Amino acid sequence: MREINDLVRELRQNRNLSQKSLAQGICSREALTKFEQRGTNISAKNLFLILDKMNINLEEFEFLLQDGELPFKQKIYQQGIRCLHDRAAHERYLAQLAELAASTNDEYYQLLATIFDVNQVGALPKLSDSSATKHLTNYLNSIDTWGRFELSLFINAMSLFPTDYILNTYKMNISKMYAYTKNPHYQDGLLSFFNNAGITLIRRHDFVVLAKLLTEYNLLTQNPDYASDRIIYLIFKKVVDAENNFQVLMIDEELKILNYLGYKELAKSLNSMFTNIFK
């Protein structure tokens, strides 16, 4: 079994991350250096944040500590996340996915290409009844207990799925993750699910299903560390209450608060989205 600090150093180096960039916003570079080199103590919260920044969840980390290898599909998915902001690497990655799809006849890789070929979550084209969507559905349905990998896949492909599948997936898979909500990996993932589901359902004008999700979203956003998510919840609540009579001016106060808190791009994006939906 490898040492925790040795594995963190190896994962960081594999991702071409400097100690400074990995530590930024979490701890000092000096603290990370001491941890990697000497195995000095590091808080559980900081370890989770470091792993999260490298897109490694706790289960995967424990597996790697036992000298295991990540499943190939997970490694390919994480590779895509790492190269999103490097145009040349991103193009090579898409070419690799095309080769894998052709050589294995596995449309999972074609679906990954679809996901990583767009920049914004929720902007995916609707591919109802496509073989790629069916393949991803079969893959997700084959996993009894979802980890952060499956949750991330589902969130990024949200607009591909019918509303009934989104709701049933929440009931059958995502709700099981509440046992892990003290772990920032899963807390952030669950919040991303509600945010993306809310936006997807509002675009579809499916206020009834969104109302069913808001109770749990309300509970998750009680934490003051998630102020922006709390405001998004309040916006979703106003949309559900007003339904098709909703007007963007109804959320002026929420948008002002987001701007005040420094979430100017988020406020601008929400304003634009709701303006287009409720013309």
C-alpha positions as CSV (number, residue, x, y, z in Angstrom):
1,M,0.0,0.0,0.0
2,R,1.4,3.4,-1.0
3,E,1.7,6.3,1.4
4,I,-1.0,9.0,1.1
5,N,1.5,11.9,0.6
6,D,3.4,9.9,-2.1
7,L,0.2,9.2,-4.0
8,V,-0.9,12.9,-3.9
9,R,2.5,13.9,-5.2
10,E,2.3,11.3,-8.0
11,L,-1.2,12.4,-9.0
12,R,-0.2,16.1,-9.1
13,Q,2.8,15.4,-11.2
14,N,0.8,13.2,-13.6
15,R,-1.5,16.2,-14.1
16,N,1.4,18.6,-14.7
17,L,0.2,20.7,-11.8
18,S,2.7,22.8,-9.8
19,Q,2.5,22.7,-6.0
20,K,1.7,26.4,-6.1
21,S,-1.3,25.9,-8.5
22,L,-2.6,22.9,-6.6
23,A,-2.3,24.6,-3.2
24,Q,-3.9,27.8,-4.3
25,G,-7.1,28.6,-2.4
26,I,-6.6,25.5,-0.2
27,C,-3.4,25.9,1.8
28,S,0.1,27.4,1.5
29,R,2.5,26.0,-1.0
30,E,4.9,25.3,1.9
31,A,2.3,23.2,3.7
32,L,1.7,21.1,0.6
33,T,5.5,20.7,0.1
34,K,6.0,19.5,3.6
35,F,3.0,17.1,3.2
36,E,4.3,15.6,-0.1
37,Q,7.9,15.3,1.0
38,R,7.6,14.3,4.7
39,G,4.0,13.2,5.2
40,T,3.3,16.0,7.7
41,N,-0.3,16.2,8.9
42,I,-2.9,17.7,6.6
43,S,-6.6,18.2,7.5
44,A,-9.2,15.9,6.0
45,K,-11.0,19.0,4.5
46,N,-7.8,20.1,2.7
47,L,-7.1,16.6,1.5
48,F,-10.6,16.4,0.0
49,L,-10.2,19.8,-1.6
50,I,-6.8,18.8,-3.1
51,L,-8.3,15.6,-4.5
52,D,-11.3,17.4,-5.8
53,K,-9.0,19.9,-7.6
54,M,-7.4,16.9,-9.4
55,N,-10.9,15.4,-10.0
56,I,-10.2,12.3,-7.9
57,N,-13.0,11.2,-5.5
58,L,-12.3,9.5,-2.2
59,E,-13.3,6.0,-3.4
60,E,-10.9,6.3,-6.3
61,F,-8.1,7.6,-4.1
62,E,-8.6,4.7,-1.7
63,F,-8.5,2.3,-4.6
64,L,-5.2,3.8,-5.9
65,L,-3.7,3.6,-2.4
66,Q,-4.1,-0.2,-2.7
67,D,-2.0,0.0,-5.9
68,G,-5.1,-0.4,-8.0
69,E,-5.8,1.0,-11.4
70,L,-8.7,3.2,-12.3
71,P,-11.2,1.7,-14.7
72,F,-10.2,2.7,-18.2
73,K,-13.4,4.6,-18.9
74,Q,-12.9,6.7,-15.8
75,K,-9.4,7.5,-16.8
76,I,-10.5,8.6,-20.2
77,Y,-13.2,10.8,-18.8
78,Q,-10.8,12.5,-16.3
79,Q,-8.3,13.0,-19.2
80,G,-11.0,15.1,-21.0
81,I,-11.6,17.3,-17.9
82,R,-7.9,18.0,-17.6
83,C,-7.5,19.2,-21.2
84,L,-10.7,21.3,-21.5
85,H,-8.7,24.6,-21.3
86,D,-5.9,23.6,-23.7
87,R,-7.2,23.8,-27.3
88,A,-4.5,21.6,-28.8
89,A,-4.8,18.9,-26.1
90,H,-8.6,19.1,-26.4
91,E,-8.4,18.4,-30.2
92,R,-6.1,15.5,-29.6
93,Y,-8.4,14.1,-27.0
94,L,-11.4,14.3,-29.3
95,A,-9.4,12.5,-32.0
96,Q,-8.5,9.8,-29.4
97,L,-12.2,9.4,-28.5
98,A,-13.0,9.0,-32.2
99,E,-10.4,6.2,-32.5
100,L,-11.7,4.5,-29.4
101,A,-15.2,4.6,-30.7
102,A,-14.2,3.1,-34.0
103,S,-11.9,0.4,-32.6
104,T,-14.2,-0.8,-29.8
105,N,-17.6,-0.1,-31.4
106,D,-18.5,1.4,-28.0
107,E,-20.6,4.6,-28.4
108,Y,-19.8,5.7,-24.8
109,Y,-16.7,7.3,-26.3
110,Q,-18.8,9.1,-29.0
111,L,-21.0,10.5,-26.2
112,L,-17.9,11.7,-24.3
113,A,-16.9,13.5,-27.5
114,T,-20.3,15.2,-27.6
115,I,-20.0,16.3,-24.0
116,F,-16.5,17.6,-24.3
117,D,-17.2,19.3,-27.6
118,V,-19.2,22.0,-25.8
119,N,-18.1,24.5,-23.2
120,Q,-21.1,25.0,-21.1
121,V,-23.0,22.4,-19.1
122,G,-26.6,22.3,-20.3
123,A,-25.8,23.5,-23.8
124,L,-25.7,20.0,-25.2
125,P,-27.8,19.3,-28.3
126,K,-30.9,17.2,-27.7
127,L,-30.3,13.7,-29.0
128,S,-33.5,12.0,-28.0
129,D,-33.6,8.4,-29.1
130,S,-30.0,8.5,-30.2
131,S,-27.9,5.3,-29.8
132,A,-25.3,7.4,-27.9
133,T,-27.9,8.5,-25.3
134,K,-29.1,4.9,-24.9
135,H,-25.6,3.7,-24.4
136,L,-25.0,6.2,-21.6
137,T,-28.3,5.3,-20.0
138,N,-27.4,1.6,-20.1
139,Y,-24.1,2.4,-18.5
140,L,-25.5,4.5,-15.7
141,N,-28.2,2.0,-15.1
142,S,-25.7,-0.8,-14.7
143,I,-24.0,0.9,-11.7
144,D,-25.8,0.0,-8.4
145,T,-24.2,2.7,-6.3
146,W,-23.1,5.9,-8.1
147,G,-19.9,7.6,-7.3
148,R,-18.8,11.1,-8.2
149,F,-17.8,9.9,-11.7
150,E,-21.3,8.7,-12.6
151,L,-22.8,11.8,-11.0
152,S,-20.5,14.0,-13.1
153,L,-21.3,12.2,-16.3
154,F,-25.0,12.5,-15.6
155,I,-24.8,16.2,-14.8
156,N,-22.9,17.0,-17.9
157,A,-25.3,15.2,-20.1
158,M,-28.4,16.4,-18.3
159,S,-30.2,17.9,-21.4
160,L,-29.9,14.5,-23.2
161,F,-32.3,12.8,-20.9
162,P,-36.1,12.9,-20.7
163,T,-37.6,14.5,-17.6
164,D,-38.9,11.2,-16.1
165,Y,-35.4,9.8,-16.3
166,I,-34.0,12.8,-14.5
167,L,-36.5,12.4,-11.6
168,N,-36.2,8.6,-11.4
169,T,-32.4,8.9,-11.4
170,Y,-32.6,11.3,-8.5
171,K,-34.9,9.0,-6.5
172,M,-32.9,5.8,-7.3
173,N,-29.3,6.9,-7.4
174,I,-28.5,10.5,-6.5
175,S,-30.5,10.6,-3.2
176,K,-28.3,7.7,-1.9
177,M,-25.4,10.2,-1.9
178,Y,-26.8,12.2,1.0
179,A,-24.8,10.0,3.3
180,Y,-21.7,11.6,1.9
181,T,-22.8,15.3,2.1
182,K,-20.2,16.1,4.7
183,N,-17.6,15.3,2.0
184,P,-17.2,18.5,-0.1
185,H,-16.8,16.2,-3.2
186,Y,-20.4,15.1,-2.9
187,Q,-21.8,18.3,-1.5
188,D,-20.7,20.2,-4.6
189,G,-21.8,17.4,-6.9
190,L,-25.3,17.4,-5.4
191,L,-25.6,21.1,-5.7
192,S,-24.5,20.9,-9.3
193,F,-27.2,18.4,-10.0
194,F,-29.9,20.6,-8.6
195,N,-28.6,23.7,-10.4
196,N,-28.4,21.9,-13.7
197,A,-31.7,20.0,-13.2
198,G,-33.4,23.3,-12.3
199,I,-32.2,25.0,-15.5
200,T,-33.0,22.0,-17.7
201,L,-36.6,21.7,-16.3
202,I,-37.2,25.5,-16.5
203,R,-36.2,25.4,-20.1
204,R,-38.8,22.6,-20.6
205,H,-41.4,24.5,-18.5
206,D,-41.7,21.5,-16.3
207,F,-42.5,23.2,-13.1
208,V,-44.2,20.3,-11.4
209,V,-41.1,18.1,-11.5
210,L,-38.9,21.0,-10.4
211,A,-41.1,21.6,-7.4
212,K,-40.5,18.0,-6.3
213,L,-36.8,18.6,-6.2
214,L,-36.8,22.0,-4.5
215,T,-37.4,20.5,-1.0
216,E,-34.1,18.8,-0.9
217,Y,-32.3,21.7,-2.7
218,N,-33.7,23.9,0.1
219,L,-32.1,21.8,2.8
220,L,-28.7,21.5,1.0
221,T,-28.4,25.3,0.5
222,Q,-28.8,26.1,4.2
223,N,-25.0,26.1,4.6
224,P,-23.8,29.8,4.5
225,D,-20.8,28.7,2.5
226,Y,-23.1,28.1,-0.5
227,A,-24.6,31.6,-0.7
228,S,-24.8,31.6,-4.5
229,D,-26.6,28.3,-4.6
230,R,-29.1,29.6,-1.9
231,I,-29.9,32.5,-4.2
232,I,-30.4,30.2,-7.1
233,Y,-32.8,28.1,-5.0
234,L,-34.8,31.3,-4.2
235,I,-34.9,32.1,-7.9
236,F,-36.1,28.6,-8.8
237,K,-38.8,28.9,-6.1
238,K,-40.1,32.1,-7.6
239,V,-40.2,30.4,-11.1
240,V,-42.1,27.4,-9.7
241,D,-44.6,29.7,-7.9
242,A,-45.2,31.9,-11.0
243,E,-44.9,29.1,-13.6
244,N,-45.6,30.5,-17.1
245,N,-46.5,33.9,-15.6
246,F,-42.9,34.4,-14.5
247,Q,-41.2,37.6,-15.4
248,V,-37.5,38.4,-15.1
249,L,-38.2,41.5,-13.0
250,M,-39.5,39.2,-10.3
251,I,-35.9,38.2,-9.5
252,D,-34.3,41.7,-9.7
253,E,-33.4,41.6,-6.0
254,E,-31.7,38.1,-6.2
255,L,-29.7,39.2,-9.2
256,K,-28.6,42.4,-7.4
257,I,-27.4,40.3,-4.4
258,L,-25.4,38.0,-6.7
259,N,-23.8,41.1,-8.3
260,Y,-23.0,42.5,-4.8
261,L,-21.4,39.2,-3.7
262,G,-19.2,39.1,-6.8
263,Y,-21.1,36.6,-8.9
264,K,-21.5,39.1,-11.8
265,E,-21.1,36.6,-14.6
266,L,-23.6,34.2,-13.0
267,A,-26.1,37.0,-12.5
268,K,-25.7,38.1,-16.2
269,S,-26.0,34.5,-17.4
270,L,-29.2,33.9,-15.4
271,N,-30.7,37.1,-16.5
272,S,-30.0,36.3,-20.2
273,M,-31.3,32.7,-19.8
274,F,-34.6,33.7,-18.2
275,T,-35.1,36.5,-20.7
276,N,-34.8,34.1,-23.5
277,I,-37.0,31.4,-21.9
278,F,-39.9,33.7,-20.8
279,K,-40.1,36.0,-23.9
